[in-house]
């Protein structure tokens, strides 16, 4: 990796969401909680939550097998800021370390459901949040977990079911390869956000194909095309349009999780 590439990567790791909400600084964060066979996770909880109460929860889904990503993604500014945004909006958020994107995420979900009372979570109100190259893993979970496992999912500017060869160079896991949209639960509310100015190879065509198939199947889909926005606009495009889009994602999750 060149010095310039390293600088760009370091900058991307530090980037935070361009929206701030009241209460974000008061969010409670429990770090290095354990799950499964040696995995750990961070739990972001709404400020002022009363003991004995439970909140809906949003799990950030990760889909890069590379060990550097597996240990480091949850520490990125993107996830720490989105975790605080979700918690300040009345939902808990979970970011985790892993070794295998699929098996460890499944183990985490089992742990969250089994330990929900101790964690202050409502196991009947779980949602998924995934972006970019993590979306194929989230779709796989939506297709392979029980149909009522999740209340909703928010999928932001990501490759969908068809991950092209050009994208595999980024180390993206594609566990949903070969599956059709018919594998998705028919009643599951989905939010798909497209960045209109995204220059990532073949990413927007992947979204376009998925959205067309979802409409043809009449799935409960909410689709947002963020016109002319770049990839990861929630981190890199400091504009009111980007802040409105983030509010829209939070509103979707709040509504469907009953926050």
N, C-alpha and C positions, 0 to 999 in steps of 0.2 A: 504494500500500500504506500503510495507516494505521500509526501508531507501535505500536499494540497488535499488529497483524498482524506487523510486523517483529520485535517482541520475541518473539512465539511462534515465528517462524521461526528466529530466532537460538538460542532455547532448544532447539528440535528439532535443530538442527545440532550442538549440543554434547552431546546425550544419548549415553550409552554403554550397552552391554549391562549388565544388572543382575547378571551372573555374572562372577566373577573366578576364574581358574585359576592354579595354580602354574606359573611359567615364562613368563607373559605378558610380564613386563618384560624378559625375556631374548630375546624374539623378534627375529630379524634382519629389518630392513625396508630394502629397496633401492628408492629413489624415483626417479621420472622416467626410468624405462627406456623405450626407444623401440620403437614397433611401427608397421607400415604407413606411411601417408603423413602423418607428423607427430604421430601419437598417442603418448601416454605412459601408463605404468602403474606401479603400486607392487606390489612382490612381498614378501609376508610369508612367511618361511621358519622352520621349526621350529628352536628353539635347539639349538646343539651339533651341527648336521648335519655329517657328515663329508664332506670334499671327495670328489667322484667318485660320491657316492650320489645317488639320485633319490627324490623323494617324490611321492605323489599330490597333485593340486591342485584347488582349488575356485575357480571364477570367479564373482565377483559380477556379475550381469547388471543393466544399467541400461536403462530404457525411457522416459525423458522427453526429447523432442527440444529442449526449451528450453535455450538456450546456458548459462544460469546453472547449471542442473542438470548439463549435460554436462561442465562443468569442475569443478563443486563437489561432486557427490555422493560421489566417492571420498574426499573430505577430511572427511566427516561423522564424528562420533564413533561412529555406528552401525557404519560400515564399518571404521574403524580398530580398534575394540574386537572386532568379529567376526573381523577378520583375525588379530588376536592370539589369540583363542580357538581358531580353527582351527589356527594354527601351533603353539600350545601343546599341541594334541591330535594332532600328528604329520602335519598336512597343510599344504601351502603354500596361500596365498590370493592372489588377484589382483584389484585394483581399478584402474580405468582412466578416462582422459578419452576423450571421443568427440565426434563431430559428428552422425553419424546412428546411432541406437541399433542398427539391424540390421547395416548394412554394416560399421561400424567394429568391432562385436563379432565378426563373422565374420573380419575381418582380424586382430583380436587372437588369435582361436583358431588361425588359420593360423600366426601368428608363434610362438605358444607351442609348437605341435607341431614346427615346423621348428627352433626354437631350444631345445628341451627339454634336450638334454645340457648346454648352456652354462648354462642356468637352474637345473639340478638338479631337473628335473621329469620325471615319467614320463608320456609322452603317451598311454599306454594306460589311464591312471587319472585321467580328468578328470571333475569333477562341476560342476553348476551350483547356485547359490544365488540366489534372487530373492525379493523381498518387495513387498507392496503393489502399486502401479501398475507395477512392473517385471516382474511375473509374465507378462503377455501376450507380452512380447518373449522371455522364456525359453522359453515354450511354442512360439513360432514357431521358435526355434533347434532345439528338440528334434524338431520336425516336418520341418525342412528340411535339417538336417545329416545325414550318413550315420547309419544306425541304430546303429552301434557307436561313434559319436563320443564318447558320454558313458557313464559307468558308472551315474550316478544323478543325481537332481535333488531339491533341497529347495525347496518353494514355500510361503512364509509369508504368511498373511492377505492374499491378493491377488486382484484380478480375474483371472478365468481366460480361457476362450476368448471368452465373450460379455461385451464391455465395453459397458455401457449408455451411452446418450447423456448421462445425468446425470454420468457420470464423465469425459467428454471435456473438461469445463470445467477439469479439473486438468492438462490437457496430456499425457495418457497416450498413448503410442504403442500402436496396436492392430494389429500386423502379422498376427496370427493370426485376425482377423475373417473370418467366413465359413467357417472350417475346422471340421471335426468332430473329435471325440476319436479317430476311426479313423485319423487321421494320426500318432498317437503310436506309437513303436516298442513292439511287444507285450511285449518282455522287459525294458523299462527300469524299474527300481525308482524309484518316486516317493514323496516324502513331502509331504503337504499338511497344513498347520497352519491351523486356523480359530480365530479369536478370538471366542468366543461372545457377548461383549458389544460387538462392533464395531458402531459406529453409522454407518460410512461408507455412503453411499447404495448400496443394491443389491449390496454386495460379498458378503455372506454368501450370498444367493441364487445368486450366480454360482458360489461354491464348492460349494454344495449340489447344483446341477445338474451340475457337473463330476464330483463324487464319485459321484453316482448313475450317471452314464454310465460311469465307470471301473469301477464294481462290475459293471454289466451286461455290460461287455466282459471282465470278469475280469482286469483289469490288475494287476500287482504293486504295489498301492497300500498305503501306510501312511498312515492318516488319524488326526490328533489334533485333537480339539475341546477347546480350552483354555477351559473353562467360565467364563462371565461375564468373561472377560479383554477388555480394551480393544484397539483397534487399536495395533499396535506395542508390545504388552505387554512384549516383551523389553527395551524401553528405558524404558517409563513405569510399569510395574507392578513395584515392588521387593518381590517376594514369593517365598517358597520355591517356590510353584507355577510361577512364571515361570522361576526358575532350573532347576527340574526339566525344563521344556519345552526350554530351551536345551541342557541336557545330552542330552536326547533327540534333538535335531537333530544335535548333534555325534556322538552314538553312531551314528545312521543313516548319516551320511557316512563315519565311520571304518570301519564294517562293510562298506559297499559299495565303498569305495575301497581297502580292504585296508591301512589306515594302521596 
